[in-house]
């Protein structure tokens, strides 16, 4: 709602629609990964967050 008041509703909607694409499949959740895989998952997650932030600007 706050995004709509700041005239950023369309950008916020795009981010929320993309959230499912960012989540791993149920068999690939971080709890089921070894340490190397978990680190790789974290790096990918951080890169996606930065990309979303850049797209929202």
N, C-alpha and C positions, 0 to 999 in steps of 0.2 A: 504494500500500500504506500509506503513512504516513497518508493521509486516513482509511483504514478504522480505524486505531489511534486516531485522534482523534475517531472517530464522525462523520466528515464524508464517508464513502464515497458516500452518495447524492448529495450536492452535487457531489462530484468527478465522479461518473458522468454527471451532467447536463451538466457543462461539457464533458467529453470527447465526449459525444454531439453537442453543438452545434458542435464545431469545424468539421466540413465545411460548415456553413451560413455560417460566417464567412469562408471562403476564397473568393477570386474564381474565376470560371471560367478555364480555361486560356488563353483568348484575352484575358483581362483582367489578366494578371499585371502587377505594377508595372513590370517591365523594358520592357514594350511600350507604356507610357503616356508622354505628354509631361509636362513639369514640373507644369503645373496639375493634370492628372489624377492624377499621383502624389501631390501634396499633398492632394487631395481623398480619395484612397484612404487616406492616412495618417490624416487626421482621422476618417474613418469607422472605421478600425481602432481608433484610440484610444477612440472612443466605445463601441465594442463591448466592448473590454477593461474599461472602467469599468462598463458595464452587467453584465458577467459577475461582476466583483468585488462589485458591490452585491447581485447575486442570491445570491452565495455567503455573504454575511454573515447 
